[in-house]
Amino acid sequence: MSSRTLLALAALAFASFLPATRADTLVVGGGCFWCTEATFELLPGVTGVTSGYAGGTTENPKYKDLFQSNTGHAEVIQITYDPAKITLDALFTHFWKIHDPTQVGGQGNDEGPQYRSIILYSDAAQKAAAEKSLAEATTRFRKPLTTQIVPLTKFWPAEDYHQDYFAKNPEAGYCRVVIKPKVDKLKKELKPAS
């Protein structure tokens, strides 16, 4: 065996003694998934974000279906995170900050039920945390919150061209005008003080 092969085997053997990193997921919608995906990806402890659809009744929906028929789905993101590095409460705090949970029927110029504010919980602990977070958020807004808190029945990943849309299309009009200012603001907030 070559020394490179021996080193690789040693690394694998050592890794088997390390505790596995736990990953949890949370599904939320706060308007266009391109925007929410781009902002959640910046959070330390978030290990992945997938744009998709949830909250409706149609099996395996596609982007065009949300506009052409009443699927009931919202544009959402599935956030994969390490709970040792970021808490569910911190994710909810970020969620309330990046969209207007008081707007009825959409977000900004994105109108329609597919852009509604929604939290889809996967278990009793997530439901309790979402309800607690909603109650706390209610005190920070003048208007009533419209955010739905509903059980997650199925998450459907969006088409490939929606994944990492901002990263792949930073010069697209919507990205420059809507997403970039939010991302830039968040980067400033996350930057450690010198």
C-alpha positions as CSV (number, residue, x, y, z in Angstrom):
1,M,0.0,0.0,0.0
2,S,1.1,3.5,-0.7
3,S,1.7,6.0,2.0
4,R,-1.2,8.1,0.6
5,T,-3.6,5.1,0.9
6,L,-2.4,4.4,4.5
7,L,-3.0,8.0,5.4
8,A,-6.5,7.9,4.0
9,L,-7.3,4.7,5.9
10,A,-5.9,6.2,9.1
11,A,-8.1,9.3,8.6
12,L,-11.2,7.1,8.1
13,A,-10.4,5.1,11.2
14,F,-9.9,8.2,13.3
15,A,-13.1,9.8,11.9
16,S,-15.1,6.8,13.0
17,F,-14.3,7.6,16.7
18,L,-15.5,11.2,16.4
19,P,-19.1,11.9,17.4
20,A,-21.4,12.4,14.4
21,T,-22.5,15.9,13.7
22,R,-26.2,16.1,14.3
23,A,-28.3,17.9,11.7
24,D,-31.9,19.1,12.1
25,T,-34.2,20.7,9.5
26,L,-36.7,23.4,9.6
27,V,-39.1,24.4,6.8
28,V,-40.3,28.1,6.5
29,G,-41.6,30.4,3.9
30,G,-41.3,34.2,3.9
31,G,-41.9,35.2,0.3
32,C,-39.7,34.4,-2.7
33,F,-37.5,31.4,-1.8
34,W,-34.6,32.9,-3.7
35,C,-34.5,35.6,-1.1
36,T,-35.0,33.5,2.0
37,E,-32.5,30.9,0.8
38,A,-29.8,33.6,0.2
39,T,-30.2,35.1,3.7
40,F,-30.3,31.8,5.7
41,E,-27.2,30.5,3.9
42,L,-25.2,33.2,5.6
43,L,-26.0,32.1,9.2
44,P,-23.3,30.3,11.0
45,G,-24.5,26.8,11.9
46,V,-26.7,26.5,8.8
47,T,-25.2,23.7,6.7
48,G,-27.6,23.8,3.8
49,V,-30.7,25.4,2.4
50,T,-33.0,23.9,-0.3
51,S,-35.7,25.8,-2.0
52,G,-39.0,24.0,-2.5
53,Y,-42.7,23.8,-2.0
54,A,-44.9,22.8,0.9
55,G,-48.2,23.4,2.6
56,G,-50.4,22.4,-0.2
57,T,-52.3,19.3,-1.6
58,T,-50.8,18.8,-5.0
59,E,-48.3,15.9,-5.4
60,N,-44.9,16.8,-6.7
61,P,-45.7,20.5,-7.6
62,K,-43.6,22.4,-10.1
63,Y,-43.0,26.2,-10.1
64,K,-45.5,26.8,-12.9
65,D,-48.2,24.9,-11.0
66,L,-48.1,27.5,-8.2
67,F,-49.2,30.2,-10.7
68,Q,-51.5,28.2,-13.0
69,S,-53.6,26.2,-10.5
70,N,-54.5,26.3,-6.8
71,T,-52.0,23.9,-5.4
72,G,-52.1,25.4,-1.9
73,H,-48.3,25.3,-1.7
74,A,-46.1,28.1,-0.6
75,E,-42.5,28.8,-1.8
76,V,-40.5,27.6,1.2
77,I,-37.0,26.6,2.2
78,Q,-35.8,23.6,4.0
79,I,-33.0,24.7,6.3
80,T,-30.5,22.1,7.5
81,Y,-28.6,23.2,10.6
82,D,-26.3,22.0,13.3
83,P,-28.2,22.6,16.6
84,A,-24.9,22.7,18.5
85,K,-24.0,25.8,16.5
86,I,-27.3,27.6,16.0
87,T,-30.6,27.2,17.9
88,L,-34.1,26.9,16.6
89,D,-34.9,30.2,18.4
90,A,-32.1,31.9,16.5
91,L,-33.5,30.6,13.2
92,F,-36.9,31.9,14.1
93,T,-35.5,35.3,15.1
94,H,-33.9,35.5,11.7
95,F,-37.1,34.5,10.0
96,W,-39.1,37.4,11.6
97,K,-36.3,39.8,10.6
98,I,-36.1,39.0,6.9
99,H,-39.7,39.4,5.8
100,D,-42.9,41.2,6.6
101,P,-45.1,38.7,8.5
102,T,-47.9,41.2,8.6
103,Q,-48.5,41.4,4.8
104,V,-51.5,39.6,3.5
105,G,-51.3,37.7,0.3
106,G,-47.6,37.9,-0.5
107,Q,-44.3,39.7,0.2
108,G,-43.5,43.1,-1.3
109,N,-44.3,43.0,-4.9
110,D,-44.6,39.2,-4.9
111,E,-48.3,38.7,-4.6
112,G,-50.2,35.5,-4.2
113,P,-50.7,32.8,-1.6
114,Q,-47.5,31.0,-2.7
115,Y,-45.6,33.9,-1.1
116,R,-47.3,33.8,2.3
117,S,-45.6,33.7,5.6
118,I,-45.6,30.1,6.9
119,I,-43.8,27.9,9.4
120,L,-44.2,24.1,8.8
121,Y,-43.3,22.1,11.9
122,S,-42.1,18.5,11.9
123,D,-42.7,17.6,15.5
124,A,-44.2,18.8,18.8
125,A,-41.0,20.6,19.8
126,Q,-40.9,22.6,16.6
127,K,-44.5,23.5,16.9
128,A,-44.1,24.7,20.5
129,A,-40.9,26.7,19.5
130,A,-42.8,28.2,16.5
131,E,-45.8,29.2,18.6
132,K,-43.6,30.7,21.3
133,S,-41.6,32.6,18.7
134,L,-44.8,33.9,17.1
135,A,-46.1,35.2,20.4
136,E,-42.8,37.0,21.0
137,A,-42.8,38.4,17.5
138,T,-46.3,39.7,17.9
139,T,-45.0,42.3,20.4
140,R,-42.6,43.7,17.8
141,F,-45.1,44.5,15.1
142,R,-47.8,47.1,15.0
143,K,-50.1,45.1,12.7
144,P,-51.3,41.5,13.3
145,L,-49.1,38.7,12.1
146,T,-50.4,36.6,9.2
147,T,-47.9,33.8,9.6
148,Q,-49.4,30.3,9.4
149,I,-48.0,27.6,11.7
150,V,-49.0,24.2,10.2
151,P,-47.7,20.6,10.3
152,L,-45.3,19.7,7.5
153,T,-46.7,16.8,5.5
154,K,-44.3,16.8,2.7
155,F,-41.5,19.0,1.4
156,W,-41.0,19.0,-2.4
157,P,-37.6,20.4,-3.6
158,A,-37.9,23.0,-6.3
159,E,-36.4,22.6,-9.8
160,D,-32.6,22.7,-10.0
161,Y,-32.5,26.2,-11.5
162,H,-34.1,27.6,-8.3
163,Q,-31.4,26.2,-6.0
164,D,-28.7,28.8,-5.1
165,Y,-30.4,31.2,-7.5
166,F,-28.9,34.3,-6.0
167,A,-25.4,32.8,-6.0
168,K,-25.7,31.7,-9.6
169,N,-27.5,34.9,-10.9
170,P,-26.2,37.9,-8.9
171,E,-26.7,40.3,-11.8
172,A,-30.3,39.3,-12.5
173,G,-32.7,42.3,-11.9
174,Y,-34.6,40.7,-9.0
175,C,-31.3,39.6,-7.4
176,R,-29.7,43.1,-7.7
177,V,-32.8,45.1,-6.6
178,V,-34.4,42.8,-3.9
179,I,-32.0,40.1,-2.7
180,K,-28.6,41.9,-2.7
181,P,-29.7,44.7,-0.3
182,K,-31.0,42.2,2.2
183,V,-27.9,40.0,1.9
184,D,-25.5,43.0,2.2
185,K,-27.4,44.3,5.3
186,L,-27.2,40.8,6.9
187,K,-23.5,40.5,6.1
188,K,-22.9,43.8,8.0
189,E,-24.9,42.6,11.0
190,L,-23.1,39.3,11.1
191,K,-19.6,40.8,10.7
192,P,-17.7,40.7,14.0
193,A,-16.9,44.1,15.5
194,S,-13.2,45.0,14.9
